Amino acid sequence: MKYIMSADEKFQMMTNTPVEKLICTLAAPTIASMLITSVYNMADTFFVSKISTSASGAVGVAFSLMSIIQAIGFTIGMGSGNFISRLLGQRDREYAGKVAATGFFTALFLGAALATVGFTFLDSLVYSLGATPTIAPYAKDYIKYILLGAPFMIASFVLNNILRYQGSAFFSMIGIGIGGILNIILDPIFIFSFNMGTAGAAIATIISQFISFNILYHNSAKGGNIKIKFSNFTPKWEIYKQILKGGMPSFYRQILGSAAMICMNFSAGVYGDAAVAAMAIVTRVFQFGISVMIGFGQGFQPVCGFNYGAKRYDRVLRAFWFCVKVSAIFLAVLAAIGFVFSPKIISIFRKEDLEVIAIGARAFRFYCIAFPFSAWIIMTNMLLQTIGKALGASIVAVSRQGLFFLPAITVLPHKLGLLGVQISQPVADICSFLIALPIGLRVIKELKLQQHHTETLKGNKTGDIYISHLKERAHQH
């Protein structure tokens, strides 16, 4: 049985355990959660690709809607979570409970609103996401069930982040993990055994997400975590302001990711369903690699938030550099392997279509060249977002898919044809690194100054106590 820590014990752990050990301990379950999530995302792509190339493209189209759902969930979840971690670092547990309840119930309401709008304009929605006439029927079958599950999918993202930021990644992993494994099991049953095609993949997803939601909600009251109660729901601007301040970088990143996928679908669609399917496969595979690094970074975020709230800036800096180094090495190794074996990787998903393999393998190698730069981009964004540097975090979040990818995917295909589609994301990643580098270094310099100031004040306070003690002794004599 896993030992359950009290809130005080958790505070001591987060502010005193060596950061390298602490991050690895917290990252193990978050990496597992991200891997399982990526595997079941790829499972949808894998099993649906067995139906046809058009069906495979439909998953890529639906992925744009999933990005919108994730954008809402991560905005509220990350915003609530990093605010909660700072409040817990300041030992203000009561207010943290209000933030948690407000974020959770707001997510449910927004999910219901999204589902209502989506069902009302379903046909228009499918084509606006980049579906071709041959892909649209498959995409519609998938998307209508995803919309049905939108409220608890969004709420699950919020619960996941609130648990992680409290240092309870294990409880988060249980909910995400069981849902993910169940989805992998249910996919072939609904798609092939029940002969439901792409609709079956979506049904498997929402059943799994609903079960995951219930487990996460149950776990939110365990292990010294903040229990989410409707009586704590406090829809006031002062709370929403802090949630949005911490969450908007996630919103920009996710919503621009959705816009990027839509533009990618439209640009690739000019070259046929094979191009749409190939780019969807490449995107999903790279999300798998990125998910491991994000899981590792999610082990960093609660450490960062707690210690920033407790004014332990030395621990924040040490944790950040540790994560950057480990992530850069990991992504470089993955990129080297991917560059060599790219055709074999693509053929796992669509062995029968040589055109998909050719287009995908070429794009895959371009992606590998820029892949290691993501270590600095993502870790810098996580640092900025967690310590409340909303402007810098937003600029870094917007740069990859907004400032650089959208212009690239708009201009390069017109100049270079299909090659322009294949290199747009790598070009955007390199440019984003050049933006994130000075922003990150400036914040690191600020943290060092804050650390020096804190140490100086502590030294002065110690000196004042010593002088006061000497005066007291002199007065006694």
N, C-alpha and C positions, 0 to 999 in steps of 0.2 A: 504494500500500500504506500502511495506517495505521501510524504510528510507535508502537512499543511501549515504554512507559516502564518503568523499573525501580521497585522499591518506594521507594527514596530519592528519586528524581525526583518520584514521585507525592506523597510527603510534602511536599516543597518547594512543589509546585504548589498543594496544598490549603491550605497555611498562609501563602503569600506572594502569590499572584496576587490582584489586586483582586476583592473578593467579587462585585460586579455582573457582571463579565466571566466569572468562574468559574461562578457559578450559571447564567448563560445558556448557557455551554458545556456544562455537565453536564445542564441541563434539556432541551436540544434533543432528545437521544435518548430521554429519559424521557417527554417530551410525545408524541413519535412513537409510543413503545410504548403509552402510555395511549390515544392516539387510535385506533391499530389495534385494540387490545383492545375499545374501546367500539364501533368500527365493526362488528367481527365479532359482538359481542353484539347490536347493532341489526340486523345482517344476519339472525341467527336470527329475531328478531322480525319483520323485513320479509318474509322468504320464507315463514315459517310462517303469517303473517297472510293469505297468499294462499290457504291451504287453507280456513280458516273462522274465524269469531269464537271458537269454542270452542278451536280449535288455538292461536290467538293468546293466549288466556287461559292455556293450558297452559304456555307459555314463562314467563309471569309466575309461575306456581306453581313451576316448576322453578328459577326464579331464586332462590327462597328456599333451596333445597338448595345452589345454587351459592354463595350467601352463607355457608353453613355451611362449605363446602369452603374458601372464601376466608378465613373466620375462622381456621381452623386454620393455613392456609398463611401468612397475614399475621402471626399471633401468633408463630409460630416464626421466620419470616423477618425481621420487623421487630425482634423481640427479639434475634435473633442479629446482625442487621446493625448496629443502633446500638451494641451492645456491642463488635462488631468494629471499628467506626470509632473508638471511643474508645481501644481497645487499640492500634490502629495509630497514633493520635495520640500515644500514650505509647511507641511503638516496641516493643511486645511482640507480635511477629509469631507466635512459637511458640504462645502461648496462644490467639491469634486463630484459628489453624489448628484447634485442638481445639474451639473454639466453633462454627466453620463445619461441621466434620464431624458434631458432635453434633446440631446443628440439622437438617442434611440427612437423616441416617439416621433420626432420630426422626420426621420428616415422612413418610417412606416407610412406617414401621411404623404410624403413626396412620391414614394413608390406607387401608391394607389393612384395618385394623380397622373403619373407617367403611363401606367397601364390603361387608364381611361382614355387618354389622348391617343395612345398608340392603337388601340382597338378601333377607335373612331375613324382614324385615317390610315388604316393598315395598308391598303393598296399603294397609296402615295408614299408611305413610309418606306416600303420595300424598294421602290425605284429610286427614291431619294438617297438611299444608302449605297447605291451603285450597282444594283442588279441589272443584268441584261434580260431580254425577254425569255431566254431559255433557262436562266437561273432563277427568275422571279418565282415560279410556282414552288420550287424547293425551298427558297428563302422564306416565303410566306408561311409554309407549313411549320418551319422551325421557329420563326419569330413570334407567331401568335401564342405559343406556349411559353416562350421566354417572358413575354409581357405579363402573362398570368402570374408568373412567379416573381415579378419585379419588386413588390413590397418587401417580401421576406429576404430576397436576394440583397437588396440595398441595406436592410437592417442587419443582415449577417456580416457585411463588410464593416459596419459600425461596431458591432459587438466584438468582432475579431480585433479591430484596432484598439478598442478600449481595454480589452484584456491584455494585449501585448504591451501597451504603454504603462500598465500597472506592474509589469514584470511577470505576468502570468501566461507566458507563451505556451506552456504545456497544456493548459486548459483550452487555449485557442486551437492548438494543434489537434486535440481530440475531436472537436467539432468539425474542423475543416477536413481532417484526415478521414473520418468515417464517411462524411459526405462524398469526398473524392473517390474513395475506394468503391463505394456503392454505385457511383455514376459509371465507373469503368465496367462493373459487373452488369449493370442494367442496359448499357448501350447496345451490345449485340442482341440482347433479348428483345428489346423493343424494336430495333431496326430490322432484324432478320427473322427472329422466331415469330414475332407478331406481325411482320411484314408492314411496318409503319413508316419506313424510310426516314427522311430527315425529321419528320414529326416525332418519330420514336426517339431520336437522339435528344430532342428538346424536352420531351416528357421525362426521359431518364435524368436530365439535368435538373429540372425543377423539383422532382421528387427528392433527389439527393440534396438539393439546396434547402428544401423545407426541413428535412431531417437534421441537416447541419445547423440550421437556424435554431431549432429547438434545443439541441445539445449546447450550443453557445450560450443561449439565454439561461439555461439551467446552470452552466458553469460560471456565469457572471456573478453568482452569489456565493461562490466557494473560495476557499483558500485566502481569506483576508481581502477578497476583491470587493468592490463597491456593488451593493445590491441595487439593481435598477427597479425603481418603484414609480408608479404613475403619480403618486403624491409629491414626488420630487421634480416633476415636469414643470419647468419654469421658462416659458417662452418669452423671455425678456431680451431686449436689444443688447444689453451689456454681456449676456452669455453668447448670443448669436454673433456678436462682433468678434469675440475671441475665437469662436469656432471657425468663423470665416477667415479670420486673420491667419490661423494655422492651417486651414484646409484649402484655401483658394489655390495655392501652388499645386496641390493634387488635382483640383478641378481643372486648372489650365492644362496640366500634363495629360490628364485622362481625356478631356473633351477634345483637345487638339489631337490626341492619339486617335480618337474616333474620326475626326475630320480628315486626318491623314489616311486612315484606312479607306474612307469613302473616296478620297481623291485618287488613292492607289487603285481602287477597284475601277473607277472611271478611266484612268489612264491605261491600265492594263487591259481593260475590256476592249479597247481599240484593236488589240492584237489577238482577240478571241478568248474563249473560255479557258483554254490551256494556260494563258498568261495570268488570268485571274486566279486560277487554282494554284499555279506555281508560286505566285507571290504570297498567297494565303498560307501555303505550307512553309515557306521560308520565314514568314513573320512568326508563325506559331513555334517553330523550332528555336528561333532566337529568343523568343519569350521564355522558353524553357531554360536557356542559359542565364538570361537576365534574372529569372525568378530565383535562382540559387543565390545570386549576389544580393538581390533585394531582401531575401530571407536572412542573409547574414547581416545586412544593414539594419533590418528590423530588430536584431539583437542589440544593435548599437543605440537605437533611438530611445528606449526607456532609460538606459544608462546615461545617455546624454541629457534627457529631460530631468531626471531626478537630480543629477549632480549640478546641472545648470541652476535649478531651483534652489539647491543647497549651497550655491556659490563655490562649488568645487571645480573651478575652471581648469585646473591642472589635469583632472581626470577626464574632462570633456575633450581636451586637446590630445591627450594620450590615446583615448579610445578612437578618435577620428583617424589619426595617422595609422593606427593598427589596422583599421578597416580598409583604408585606401590601399595599403601595401598588399594585404591578403587578397583583396578583390582584383587588383591589377594583375597579379600573378595568375590567379585562377582564370580570368578572362583571356589572358594571353595564351595559356595552355589550351583552352577550349577553341580559340580561334585557329591555332595551328592544326589541331586535329580536324576541325571542320573544313579548313581549306583543302586538306589532302583528300578527305573522304566525302566531299559534298555531293557527287552524283549518287553514291550509295545511300546517303542519308535521304535525299529526295525520293529515290526509288522505293524506299520503305512505304511511302504513302501512296504512290501512284506508279507502280511498276509497269502497268500496261501502256502508259502514254509516254512515248519517248520525247514528245515535244515538251510536256510538262517537266520532265527530267532535265532536258537541255536548258530550258529557260531558268528553272529553279537553281540548278547547279552553278550557273554563271553568276546569278544574283547572290547566291550563298557566299561565294568567294569574295565578292566585293564587300559584303557585310562583315566578313571575317577580318578584313584589313582594318576597319574602324572599330571593331568590337572592344578592344582593351581600353579605349578612351572613355567608355561608359563608366568605368570604375570611379574616376574623378567626378564626372558629371552627376551621377546618382548619389554618391556619398556626400558631396558638397550640398546637393539639394536637401538630403535628409538632415544634415547638420543645421542648415539655415532654417528649415521648416520647424524643427524641433525646438530651437531656442527662440523662435518667434520673430526671426528676420524675414518678414513676409515679402518685402519688396525684392530682396536679393533672391529668395527662394522662387518667387514668381518669375523673375527674369530667367533664371536657369531652367525652370520648368517649361516656360514658353519657348525658349530658344530652339530646342531639339525638333519638336513637331510643328511649331508655329513660325518662328522667325526664319527658319532655314528649310525645313522639309516642304512646307506648302509652296513656297516659291520654286524650290527645286523640282518638285513633281509637276508643277505647272509649266515650267520653262524647258527643263532638260529633255522631256520626251519629244517636244516639238523640234528641238535641235538635233537630238541623237537617236530618236526613235525608241525602240524597245530598250536599248542600252540606257537611255535616260531614266526609264522606269526602274531599272535594276540598280543604278548607282545613286538614286536620289537620297535614300536613307543614309548610306555611308558618308556622303558629302555633308549632309545635315549634322551627323554625329561629330565629325571632325570640326566643323564650324562651332558647334555647341561647346566643345571642349575649350576652344579658344576664348569663348565668352565666360565659361564657368571658372577657368583657371584664375584670373585676377580677382574675381568676386570672392572665391573661396579663400585666397591668400589674404585678402583684406580683412575678412572676418576672423581668420586665425590670428592676425596681428591684433585685432581688437580684444580677442579673448586673452591673449598674452598680457595686454595692458590691464585688463580687468583682474587677472590673476595677480599681477604685480601690485595693483592697488589694494586688493584684499589682503595680501601678505603684509603690506606696509601697515595697514590699519591694525592687523592682528599683532604685528610687532610693537606698534605704538601703544596698543591697549595693554600688552604684557608689560611694557616699560612703565606705563602709568601705574599699574598695580604694584610693581616692584618699588617705585619711588614712594607710593603711598604707604607701603609696608615699612620702608626705612624711616619715613617721617613719624609714623605711629610708634616705632621703637624708640626714636629719639625723644619723642614727647614723654614716653613712659620713664625714660632715664632722667 
